[in-house]
Amino acid sequence: MIFDEDLKFCASLLQKSDPQRFRSIMAAPEKLRPYYFVIFAFNVEISRAPYITKEPMIAEIRLQWWLDALDEIIGEKAVRKHFVATPLSKYIGKIQAKELKVLVNARKWDVYSNKFRNFSELKKYLFDTTVILFRVAAGCERGKNEKDFQNACMAIALANYLMATPGLKKAGKVPISGLPTNEIEEQCKISLENLEIAKIKWSDFTEQEQWVLFTGWKSKKILSAISKNLDKLDSTVAKLENRRMTLTFVMKAFLKTF
């Protein structure tokens, strides 16, 4: 498959900024990789916008730039020239662009340093920033179990968020401050159960859904380890980050499961 300069940029951006996801995408069929590279490169651009400046107004402007680009796609207008926005306009339609606007707006939370008042607020944030992203990455065609797919996506979202908490705290954020430990532990337990359900019903998912879920192949290990050591979250995350689990990755990629 021939990659143009935009696709090469998206792949390079993902490799540099989200290497774990890049590696997972490289295990997917070649025909799916360009689409995944574009969608997840878009996510990199959005997720880092609140953190590349200490000025909230500038961060908001950066996010608004992407909202305007998505509006151009929705309105079927000429989309601004950009290494990610341009290929994005070729791979998604109006419905997906509208979904991604919800994701961009949800990222405005990251511009500031507010606490989640309860776990429901955190779950909504995870849904808007990850489940919506994964739905778009999974394409328009849906498998037999949309609910199971979304539950698995939420599990992956929670695992990724917990892994990110030490970095978020260093950036001046308060990722889980004030949230009851027992609620986090309970949500980890529910997430592990949902991952197991998704694994059992794997054949009900489309190929595109399966490889989207494969990007969360470490989630079970993450949720299990962190739920047992919430009082030592930072050190647990550090240990997990240092475990490449290459053999596990190869086996899961070969078996096409997570």
C-alpha positions as CSV (number, residue, x, y, z in Angstrom):
1,M,0.0,0.0,0.0
2,I,1.4,3.4,-1.0
3,F,1.2,6.1,1.7
4,D,1.1,9.7,0.6
5,E,2.8,12.4,2.7
6,D,-0.2,13.1,4.9
7,L,-0.6,9.4,5.8
8,K,3.2,9.2,6.5
9,F,2.9,12.2,8.8
10,C,-0.1,10.6,10.7
11,A,1.8,7.3,11.1
12,S,5.0,9.1,12.3
13,L,3.0,11.3,14.7
14,L,1.4,8.3,16.2
15,Q,4.6,6.4,16.4
16,K,6.2,9.3,18.3
17,S,3.3,10.4,20.5
18,D,1.4,7.1,21.1
19,P,3.9,4.3,20.5
20,Q,1.8,1.6,22.2
21,R,-1.2,2.3,19.9
22,F,1.1,2.5,16.9
23,R,2.4,-0.9,17.6
24,S,-1.1,-2.3,17.9
25,I,-2.1,-0.8,14.6
26,M,0.9,-2.2,12.9
27,A,-0.4,-5.7,13.9
28,A,-3.7,-5.0,12.2
29,P,-4.3,-5.9,8.5
30,E,-2.6,-3.5,6.1
31,K,-5.9,-2.4,4.6
32,L,-7.1,-1.0,7.9
33,R,-3.9,0.8,9.0
34,P,-4.3,4.1,7.0
35,Y,-7.7,4.7,8.5
36,Y,-6.5,3.9,12.0
37,F,-3.4,6.1,11.6
38,V,-5.6,9.1,10.6
39,I,-8.2,8.7,13.3
40,F,-5.7,8.2,16.1
41,A,-3.4,10.9,14.8
42,F,-6.4,13.2,15.1
43,N,-6.8,12.0,18.7
44,V,-3.1,12.9,19.4
45,E,-3.6,16.4,18.1
46,I,-6.8,16.9,20.2
47,S,-5.5,15.3,23.4
48,R,-2.2,17.3,23.5
49,A,-3.8,20.6,22.6
50,P,-4.6,21.5,26.3
51,Y,-1.1,20.6,27.4
52,I,1.2,22.4,25.0
53,T,0.4,25.8,26.5
54,K,-0.3,27.2,30.0
55,E,-2.7,29.7,28.6
56,P,-6.3,28.4,28.7
57,M,-7.4,30.8,26.0
58,I,-4.7,29.6,23.5
59,A,-5.7,25.9,24.3
60,E,-9.3,26.7,23.7
61,I,-8.4,28.4,20.4
62,R,-6.5,25.3,19.3
63,L,-9.5,23.1,20.1
64,Q,-11.8,25.5,18.3
65,W,-9.6,25.2,15.2
66,W,-10.5,21.5,15.1
67,L,-14.1,22.2,15.7
68,D,-14.1,24.5,12.7
69,A,-12.3,21.8,10.6
70,L,-15.0,19.3,11.6
71,D,-17.7,21.8,10.7
72,E,-16.1,22.1,7.2
73,I,-16.4,18.3,6.8
74,I,-20.0,18.4,8.1
75,G,-20.9,21.2,5.7
76,E,-19.1,19.5,2.8
77,K,-16.9,22.6,2.3
78,A,-13.3,22.7,1.3
79,V,-11.3,21.5,4.3
80,R,-8.3,23.5,5.4
81,K,-4.9,22.1,4.4
82,H,-3.3,20.2,7.3
83,F,-1.3,17.0,7.6
84,V,-4.1,15.4,9.8
85,A,-7.2,17.5,8.9
86,T,-6.8,16.9,5.2
87,P,-6.7,13.1,5.3
88,L,-9.4,13.0,8.0
89,S,-11.8,14.7,5.6
90,K,-11.2,11.9,3.2
91,Y,-11.8,9.1,5.6
92,I,-14.9,10.3,7.6
93,G,-18.3,11.6,6.8
94,K,-20.8,14.0,8.4
95,I,-22.0,11.6,11.1
96,Q,-18.5,10.7,12.3
97,A,-17.5,14.4,12.2
98,K,-20.4,15.2,14.5
99,E,-19.3,12.5,16.9
100,L,-15.8,13.8,16.9
101,K,-17.0,17.3,17.8
102,V,-18.3,15.8,21.0
103,L,-14.8,14.4,21.7
104,V,-13.2,17.8,21.0
105,N,-15.6,19.6,23.3
106,A,-15.0,17.0,26.0
107,R,-11.2,17.8,25.8
108,K,-11.9,21.3,27.0
109,W,-12.1,19.8,30.5
110,D,-8.3,19.2,30.2
111,V,-7.6,22.8,29.6
112,Y,-8.4,23.5,33.3
113,S,-7.6,21.8,36.6
114,N,-11.0,21.0,37.9
115,K,-11.9,17.9,39.9
116,F,-14.5,15.4,38.8
117,R,-17.3,15.8,41.4
118,N,-18.3,12.1,41.2
119,F,-17.5,9.0,39.2
120,S,-20.4,9.7,36.9
121,E,-18.6,12.8,35.6
122,L,-15.4,10.8,35.0
123,K,-17.4,8.1,33.2
124,K,-19.0,10.7,30.9
125,Y,-15.5,12.1,30.2
126,L,-14.2,8.7,29.4
127,F,-17.1,7.9,27.1
128,D,-16.8,11.2,25.2
129,T,-13.0,11.1,24.8
130,T,-12.5,7.4,24.2
131,V,-15.7,5.4,23.4
132,I,-16.7,8.0,20.7
133,L,-13.1,7.8,19.3
134,F,-13.3,4.0,19.2
135,R,-16.7,4.1,17.6
136,V,-15.4,6.3,14.8
137,A,-12.3,4.1,14.5
138,A,-14.5,1.1,14.2
139,G,-16.2,2.5,11.1
140,C,-19.9,2.8,10.1
141,E,-20.6,-0.9,10.0
142,R,-21.5,-2.3,13.5
143,G,-21.3,-5.8,14.9
144,K,-24.0,-7.7,16.7
145,N,-23.2,-6.4,20.2
146,E,-22.9,-2.6,20.2
147,K,-23.3,-2.5,24.0
148,D,-20.6,-5.1,24.6
149,F,-18.3,-3.2,22.3
150,Q,-18.9,0.1,24.1
151,N,-18.5,-1.6,27.5
152,A,-15.1,-3.0,26.4
153,C,-14.1,0.5,25.1
154,M,-15.0,2.0,28.5
155,A,-12.8,-0.6,30.2
156,I,-9.9,0.3,28.0
157,A,-10.6,4.0,28.6
158,L,-10.5,3.5,32.4
159,A,-7.2,1.5,32.1
160,N,-5.6,4.2,29.9
161,Y,-6.8,7.0,32.2
162,L,-5.5,5.3,35.3
163,M,-2.1,4.8,33.6
164,A,-2.1,8.5,32.7
165,T,-2.8,9.8,36.2
166,P,0.9,10.2,37.3
167,G,1.6,12.3,34.2
168,L,-1.6,14.3,34.7
169,K,-0.7,15.1,38.2
170,K,2.7,16.4,37.1
171,A,0.9,18.6,34.6
172,G,-1.0,20.2,37.5
173,K,-4.2,18.2,37.0
174,V,-6.3,16.4,39.7
175,P,-7.3,13.3,37.8
176,I,-8.9,11.2,40.6
177,S,-8.7,13.5,43.5
178,G,-11.8,13.2,45.7
179,L,-13.1,10.1,44.0
180,P,-13.8,7.3,46.5
181,T,-11.2,4.5,46.3
182,N,-13.9,1.8,46.7
183,E,-15.7,3.2,43.6
184,I,-12.6,3.1,41.5
185,E,-11.9,-0.5,42.7
186,E,-15.6,-1.4,41.8
187,Q,-15.3,0.1,38.4
188,C,-12.1,-1.8,37.7
189,K,-13.9,-5.0,38.7
190,I,-16.8,-4.2,36.3
191,S,-14.4,-3.3,33.6
192,L,-12.5,-6.6,33.9
193,E,-15.8,-8.4,33.7
194,N,-16.7,-6.4,30.5
195,L,-13.4,-7.3,28.9
196,E,-14.0,-10.9,29.6
197,I,-17.5,-10.7,28.1
198,A,-16.1,-9.0,25.0
199,K,-13.5,-11.8,24.7
200,I,-16.2,-14.5,24.9
201,K,-18.3,-12.7,22.2
202,W,-15.3,-11.8,20.1
203,S,-16.7,-13.3,16.9
204,D,-19.8,-11.0,17.1
205,F,-17.6,-8.0,16.5
206,T,-16.6,-6.8,13.0
207,E,-13.0,-7.1,11.9
208,Q,-12.6,-3.3,12.3
209,E,-14.1,-3.4,15.8
210,Q,-11.8,-6.3,16.8
211,W,-8.7,-4.4,15.9
212,V,-9.8,-1.3,17.6
213,L,-10.3,-3.3,20.8
214,F,-6.9,-4.9,20.2
215,T,-5.3,-1.5,20.9
216,G,-6.3,-2.2,24.6
217,W,-4.6,-5.5,24.8
218,K,-2.8,-4.5,28.0
219,S,-6.0,-3.3,29.8
220,K,-6.8,-6.4,31.7
221,K,-3.3,-6.5,33.2
222,I,-3.5,-2.7,34.0
223,L,-6.9,-2.8,35.7
224,S,-6.0,-5.9,37.7
225,A,-2.7,-4.5,38.9
226,I,-3.9,-1.0,39.7
227,S,-7.2,-2.1,41.5
228,K,-5.0,-4.1,43.9
229,N,-2.6,-1.2,44.6
230,L,-4.6,2.0,44.4
231,D,-2.6,3.4,47.4
232,K,0.6,2.9,45.3
233,L,-0.8,4.1,42.0
234,D,2.3,5.9,40.8
235,S,4.7,3.1,41.5
236,T,2.3,0.5,40.0
237,V,2.0,2.6,36.8
238,A,5.8,2.9,36.6
239,K,6.2,-0.9,36.8
240,L,3.5,-1.5,34.2
241,E,5.2,1.0,31.9
242,N,8.5,-0.8,32.1
243,R,6.9,-4.2,31.2
244,R,6.9,-4.4,27.5
245,M,5.3,-7.9,27.4
246,T,6.5,-8.5,23.9
247,L,5.7,-12.2,23.9
248,T,2.2,-11.5,25.1
249,F,1.7,-8.9,22.5
250,V,2.9,-11.2,19.7
251,M,0.6,-14.1,20.9
252,K,-2.4,-11.8,21.2
253,A,-1.8,-10.3,17.7
254,F,-1.4,-13.8,16.3
255,L,-4.6,-15.0,17.9
256,K,-6.3,-11.7,17.0
257,T,-7.6,-11.1,20.5
258,F,-7.1,-8.8,23.4
